[in-house]
Amino acid sequence: MAPRVHNLLLLVLWTQVAPARPGPKEEGDGGWRRRGAAPAAVAEEERCTVERRADLSYAEFVQHYAFSRPVILQGLTNNSRFRALCSRKRLLALFGDNVIRLSTANTYSYQKVDLPFQEYVEQLHPQDPTSLGNDTLYFFGDNNFTEWASLFQHYIPPPFGLLGTTPAYSFGIAGAGSGVPFHWHGPGFSEVIYGRKRWFLYPPEKTPEFHPNKTTLAWLQDTYPALTPSARPLECTIQAGEVLYFPDRWWHATLNLETSVFISTFLS
């Protein structure tokens, strides 16, 4: 039997018999938190400036956020089963031999590197603050949907869509201090499954000051402290189980405060 078919068959069989929640040793961080200190600059913001909503209706979403500003959504879906499937132990058992495609943390680079998933996971470590974007590999966005489809079918996306758009998933795993520097694209949602992810956002008309080959961690250390209050971005740390919505063409950068598992639903 071909390895790809074998892996898919294993995942289908496992999801039919596995419990919906992780075992005692996997509660909390799913086995993703590694020993060793993260960079000193990796911390939550002093004050979250993105609104959190736990009772948002679709009409309110369209009227107040869909085309105008970000919002953090709470409690709209229950992804406990998907979360259980994304523990470190279970993902490695089912997808460890799969070859994944990594991108560099450079805003304008299209360089890609192929690597076995298990090798990538075993090499996860806190970000070196001196590393350039071209030297920082990141697993996010280049998933083989045939190989990962049986995982994605258990994910429940946010219930809000936009007329004329089609949702597409991007799944990622990254170490503490890593992140993607400022960039923009169409609207979407991003949910943290394990870990914490700090976001920085600017509206389309306000281009941030950044170097495309410097990591978000370097930007936070070198540029952010000198920004005046009016020049600072909207920012907030997204906790596990929360979903951030960002509108079309909003600039955004991310910083993983610890080893994080996350999934985005892009609307295009």
Secondary structure, 3 states (H helix, E strand, C coil): CCHHHHHHHHHHHHHHHCCCCCCHHHCCCCCCCCCCCCCCCCCCCCCCCCCEECCCCHHHHHHHCCCCCCEEECCCCCCHHHHHHCCHHHHHHHHCCCEEEEEECCCCCCCEEEEEHHHHHHCCCCCCCCCEHHHCEEEECCCCHHHHHHHHCCCCCCCCCCCCCCEEEEEEEECCCCCCCCECCCCEEEEEEECEEEEEEECCCCCCCCCCCECHHHHHHHCHHHCCHHHCCEEEEEECCCEEEECCCCEEEEEECCCEEEEEEEEC
